[in-house]
Amino acid sequence: MSGVSLLERLVRRFDLEQAGEDRYAGGAGAGGVTESDRLFGGLVAAQAAIAAARTASEFSLHSLHTYFLRPGRPHRDIEFRVQRAKQGRNFQVRNVEAWQNDQLILQMLASFSRAAIGPEHAEPMPEVPDPENLPNRDRLRGRGNWQNMPLDLRMATPVTGADPQPPVQHVWVRPNGPLPDDPMVHLGLLVFASDRTLLETAWRPHSQAGELAGASLDHSIWLHGVPCMDDWHLYTMHSPAAAAGRGLAAGAFYTRAGVRVCSVAQEGVLQLKQ
């Protein structure tokens, strides 16, 4: 894959292969979409959402609820097994299992609905600086390849060293290059991006306590429209609580015009490294 950007690698990961009736195979890669030695849970969740959506083509995804059951391994393909749990006229539900090396590593329930008309409201988008003049998150962290990362993340919340900070952060997000006109790619990128910075919000008040270890336990998304991820989105996040070695975080994606695209929630391990 010499000369292929990390964004292009990620888009290829979203192109699942049919492996039987309601079964799909997805490449985990060499951690190759984040240049990490770990298999990123957000990638597996994105692939699971795409597998579910492949079986509900006339419906739109409106919610998904995911449990990360075991750490996955890079370099090994993943099989996604979809069960059609509900086949309703207006709603359909899919149960997705992600298997790797004969181990169940992720389970997802995804619900789909037909388009409907009803009352609408949304919390307004917070007022933050525009992304063009904000620092890139990966560049701030000293990553020499920050311009090649699949996502361009711009920090709208100031970072003040090791001092404790409020459990709130705002990050502008966009792909680091053009995307194909494929709804599955845009859905996958939204799910992938929603797992990138969310749990970090629960760490912010505890930076003085020492080096923290974190891992996502679950991940939920409620979609309020069909995602189109070509341009900047503001990912606004807060952590309402942390206790018993776990942290809870919630967030929302807004278009640059202030339209709320989805709501997100996640609980994860939040412990001091020994």
C-alpha positions as CSV (number, residue, x, y, z in Angstrom):
1,M,0.0,0.0,0.0
2,S,2.9,2.3,-0.6
3,G,1.8,5.8,-1.4
4,V,-1.8,5.2,-0.1
5,S,-2.9,7.6,2.6
6,L,-4.3,6.5,5.9
7,L,-7.7,7.9,4.9
8,E,-7.7,5.8,1.7
9,R,-6.8,2.7,3.8
10,L,-9.7,3.5,6.1
11,V,-12.1,3.8,3.2
12,R,-10.9,0.4,1.9
13,R,-11.6,-1.1,5.3
14,F,-15.3,0.0,4.9
15,D,-15.6,-2.0,1.7
16,L,-16.7,-5.3,3.3
17,E,-16.6,-8.5,1.4
18,Q,-19.7,-10.8,1.2
19,A,-18.8,-14.0,3.0
20,G,-22.2,-15.8,3.0
21,E,-25.8,-14.9,3.7
22,D,-25.8,-11.9,6.0
23,R,-22.1,-12.5,6.7
24,Y,-19.3,-10.1,5.8
25,A,-15.5,-10.0,6.1
26,G,-13.6,-6.9,7.0
27,G,-9.8,-6.3,7.1
28,A,-8.5,-5.2,10.5
29,G,-5.2,-4.1,8.9
30,A,-1.9,-3.5,10.7
31,G,-3.6,-1.0,12.9
32,G,-3.1,0.7,9.6
33,V,-5.7,3.4,9.8
34,T,-4.2,5.1,13.0
35,E,-0.6,3.9,12.7
36,S,-1.0,2.1,16.0
37,D,-0.1,-1.5,17.0
38,R,-3.6,-1.9,18.5
39,L,-6.9,-2.7,16.7
40,F,-9.0,0.4,17.1
41,G,-12.5,-0.4,18.5
42,G,-14.0,2.5,16.5
43,L,-13.0,0.8,13.2
44,V,-14.6,-2.5,14.2
45,A,-17.8,-0.6,15.3
46,A,-17.8,1.2,12.0
47,Q,-17.5,-2.0,10.0
48,A,-20.3,-3.6,12.1
49,A,-22.6,-0.7,11.4
50,I,-21.9,-1.0,7.7
51,A,-22.5,-4.8,7.8
52,A,-25.9,-4.1,9.5
53,A,-26.8,-1.4,7.0
54,R,-26.1,-3.7,4.1
55,T,-29.0,-5.9,5.2
56,A,-31.5,-2.9,5.6
57,S,-31.0,-1.1,2.3
58,E,-34.4,0.7,2.2
59,F,-34.1,2.0,5.8
60,S,-31.8,4.5,7.5
61,L,-29.8,3.8,10.7
62,H,-31.2,5.7,13.6
63,S,-29.4,4.1,16.6
64,L,-26.7,1.6,17.5
65,H,-25.5,0.2,20.8
66,T,-22.2,-1.6,20.9
67,Y,-20.3,-3.6,23.5
68,F,-16.5,-4.1,23.1
69,L,-16.2,-7.6,24.5
70,R,-12.5,-8.5,23.9
71,P,-9.5,-6.7,22.5
72,G,-9.1,-7.4,18.8
73,R,-5.8,-8.2,17.1
74,P,-4.4,-6.3,14.1
75,H,-3.3,-8.1,10.9
76,R,-6.3,-10.5,11.3
77,D,-9.5,-10.3,9.4
78,I,-12.9,-10.0,11.1
79,E,-16.1,-11.8,10.3
80,F,-19.3,-9.9,10.9
81,R,-22.4,-12.1,11.4
82,V,-25.7,-10.2,11.0
83,Q,-29.0,-11.5,12.5
84,R,-32.2,-9.9,11.3
85,A,-33.7,-9.6,14.8
86,K,-36.8,-7.6,13.6
87,Q,-38.3,-7.2,10.2
88,G,-41.0,-4.5,10.7
89,R,-42.8,-2.3,8.2
90,N,-41.3,0.9,9.7
91,F,-38.5,-0.3,11.9
92,Q,-35.9,-3.1,11.5
93,V,-33.3,-4.3,14.0
94,R,-30.0,-6.1,13.4
95,N,-27.8,-7.9,15.8
96,V,-24.2,-7.9,14.7
97,E,-21.4,-10.1,16.1
98,A,-17.8,-9.5,15.2
99,W,-15.7,-12.6,15.3
100,Q,-11.9,-12.9,15.1
101,N,-9.9,-16.0,15.7
102,D,-13.0,-17.8,16.9
103,Q,-13.6,-15.2,19.6
104,L,-16.5,-12.8,19.8
105,I,-14.9,-9.3,20.1
106,L,-17.9,-7.0,19.6
107,Q,-21.6,-7.1,19.7
108,M,-23.9,-4.5,18.3
109,L,-27.7,-3.9,18.1
110,A,-28.5,-1.5,15.3
111,S,-32.0,-0.1,14.6
112,F,-33.2,1.2,11.2
113,S,-36.3,3.2,10.3
114,R,-38.1,4.6,7.3
115,A,-38.2,8.3,6.8
116,A,-40.9,10.0,8.9
117,I,-42.1,13.5,9.7
118,G,-42.6,14.8,13.3
119,P,-41.7,17.6,15.6
120,E,-38.0,18.6,15.8
121,H,-35.7,20.4,18.2
122,A,-32.0,20.2,19.2
123,E,-29.7,21.8,21.6
124,P,-27.8,24.6,19.9
125,M,-24.2,24.1,18.9
126,P,-21.7,25.7,21.3
127,E,-19.9,28.9,20.1
128,V,-16.3,28.0,19.4
129,P,-13.6,29.4,17.1
130,D,-13.6,28.4,13.5
131,P,-11.3,25.4,12.7
132,E,-9.0,27.1,10.2
133,N,-6.9,28.8,12.9
134,L,-6.9,26.1,15.6
135,P,-4.1,23.7,16.3
136,N,-4.2,20.1,14.9
137,R,-4.5,17.6,17.8
138,D,-2.0,15.1,16.4
139,R,0.5,17.8,15.7
140,L,0.2,19.0,19.3
141,R,1.0,15.5,20.4
142,G,4.2,15.4,18.4
143,R,3.2,13.0,15.7
144,G,5.4,13.6,12.7
145,N,2.9,12.2,10.3
146,W,0.0,14.3,11.5
147,Q,-0.8,15.6,8.0
148,N,-1.4,12.0,6.8
149,M,-3.8,10.9,9.6
150,P,-7.3,9.9,8.3
151,L,-8.9,12.7,10.3
152,D,-7.9,16.3,10.8
153,L,-8.8,17.1,14.4
154,R,-8.7,20.7,15.5
155,M,-8.8,21.5,19.2
156,A,-11.3,24.2,20.1
157,T,-10.9,23.6,23.8
158,P,-7.6,25.0,25.2
159,V,-5.1,22.5,26.6
160,T,-3.3,23.8,29.6
161,G,-0.6,21.2,30.3
162,A,-1.0,18.8,33.2
163,D,-3.4,21.0,35.3
164,P,-6.8,19.5,36.0
165,Q,-9.4,20.7,33.4
166,P,-13.2,20.7,33.2
167,P,-14.6,17.5,31.7
168,V,-15.6,19.3,28.5
169,Q,-14.0,19.5,25.1
170,H,-14.8,20.6,21.6
171,V,-13.0,19.2,18.6
172,W,-13.5,20.1,14.9
173,V,-13.3,17.0,12.7
174,R,-13.1,16.4,9.0
175,P,-11.5,13.8,6.7
176,N,-7.9,14.5,5.6
177,G,-8.9,14.3,1.9
178,P,-11.9,13.7,-0.4
179,L,-14.4,11.0,0.3
180,P,-16.3,8.9,-2.3
181,D,-20.0,9.6,-2.8
182,D,-21.0,6.5,-0.9
183,P,-23.4,6.6,2.1
184,M,-21.7,3.6,3.7
185,V,-18.3,5.4,3.8
186,H,-19.9,8.5,5.4
187,L,-21.7,6.4,8.0
188,G,-18.5,4.4,8.7
189,L,-16.4,7.6,9.1
190,L,-18.9,9.1,11.5
191,V,-18.8,6.0,13.7
192,F,-15.0,5.8,13.5
193,A,-14.6,9.5,14.4
194,S,-17.1,9.3,17.3
195,D,-14.8,6.9,19.2
196,R,-11.6,8.9,18.7
197,T,-11.7,11.5,21.5
198,L,-14.8,10.8,23.5
199,L,-13.4,9.0,26.5
200,E,-10.5,11.5,26.8
201,T,-13.1,13.9,28.1
202,A,-13.5,11.9,31.3
203,W,-9.7,12.0,31.9
204,R,-9.4,15.8,31.8
205,P,-10.2,16.5,35.6
206,H,-7.7,13.9,36.7
207,S,-4.5,14.7,34.8
208,Q,-2.7,15.5,38.0
209,A,-3.4,12.0,39.4
210,G,-0.7,10.3,37.2
211,E,-0.7,8.3,34.0
212,L,-4.2,6.9,33.3
213,A,-5.2,3.8,31.4
214,G,-8.4,3.8,29.5
215,A,-10.4,1.5,27.2
216,S,-13.9,1.7,25.8
217,L,-16.5,-0.6,27.2
218,D,-19.4,0.3,25.1
219,H,-20.5,2.9,22.5
220,S,-23.9,4.2,21.5
221,I,-25.0,6.6,18.7
222,W,-28.4,8.1,17.9
223,L,-28.5,9.6,14.4
224,H,-30.8,12.6,13.8
225,G,-30.1,12.6,10.0
226,V,-28.1,11.1,7.3
227,P,-24.4,11.9,7.8
228,C,-22.4,13.6,5.1
229,M,-18.8,13.9,6.4
230,D,-17.1,15.8,3.6
231,D,-16.8,19.1,5.6
232,W,-16.0,20.2,9.1
233,H,-18.1,18.9,12.0
234,L,-17.9,20.0,15.6
235,Y,-17.7,17.2,18.1
236,T,-18.8,18.6,21.4
237,M,-18.2,16.3,24.5
238,H,-18.7,16.3,28.2
239,S,-18.3,13.8,31.0
240,P,-21.1,13.9,33.6
241,A,-19.5,11.3,36.0
242,A,-16.6,9.0,36.8
243,A,-16.7,6.4,39.5
244,A,-15.6,2.8,40.4
245,G,-12.8,2.9,37.8
246,R,-15.1,3.9,35.0
247,G,-15.8,7.2,33.2
248,L,-18.9,8.2,31.3
249,A,-18.8,10.6,28.4
250,A,-21.5,12.0,26.0
251,G,-21.3,14.1,22.9
252,A,-22.8,15.3,19.7
253,F,-21.7,16.1,16.2
254,Y,-22.9,19.3,14.5
255,T,-22.4,20.5,10.9
256,R,-20.6,23.8,10.5
257,A,-24.1,25.3,9.9
258,G,-25.1,24.2,13.4
259,V,-27.3,21.2,12.5
260,R,-27.1,18.4,15.0
261,V,-26.2,15.2,13.2
262,C,-26.0,12.7,16.0
263,S,-25.7,12.1,19.8
264,V,-23.2,9.8,21.3
265,A,-22.5,8.2,24.7
266,Q,-19.8,5.9,26.0
267,E,-18.5,4.3,29.2
268,G,-14.9,3.2,29.5
269,V,-12.3,2.0,32.0
270,L,-10.6,4.9,33.8
271,Q,-7.8,3.7,36.1
272,L,-4.3,4.7,37.1
273,K,-1.5,2.7,35.5
274,Q,0.3,0.6,38.0
